């Protein structure tokens, strides 16, 4: 098992979703959504 937090990022249509996860895979704090343009 890891002994440090990690950043999980998911690219979706129109936005990125990101969350910090503890070594057990549980979210730490609130997830963040960032709007992005994924097509020209």
C-alpha positions in Angstrom: 0.0 0.0 0.0 1.0 3.6 -0.6 1.8 5.8 2.4 1.0 9.1 0.8 -2.0 10.8 -0.7 -2.4 10.8 -4.5 -4.3 13.0 -7.0 -6.9 11.3 -9.1 -7.9 13.0 -12.4 -10.7 12.0 -14.7 -11.1 13.6 -18.2 -14.8 13.9 -19.1 -16.6 15.6 -22.0 -16.3 19.3 -21.2 -14.6 19.1 -17.8 -11.8 17.6 -15.7 -12.8 16.0 -12.3 -10.0 15.8 -9.7 -9.8 14.6 -6.1 -7.1 13.9 -3.5 -7.3 10.3 -2.2 -5.7 8.9 0.9 -3.6 5.7 0.9 -6.8 3.6 1.3 -8.5 5.3 -1.7 -10.9 7.5 0.3 -11.4 11.1 -0.8 -9.7 13.8 1.2 -11.7 17.1 1.1 -14.0 18.1 -1.7 -13.5 17.1 -5.4 -12.8 19.8 -7.9 -14.4 20.2 -11.4 -12.6 22.3 -14.0 -14.4 23.2 -17.3 -12.3 22.5 -20.4 -12.9 22.7 -24.1 -12.2 19.1 -25.5 -13.1 19.8 -29.1 -11.9 22.4 -31.7 
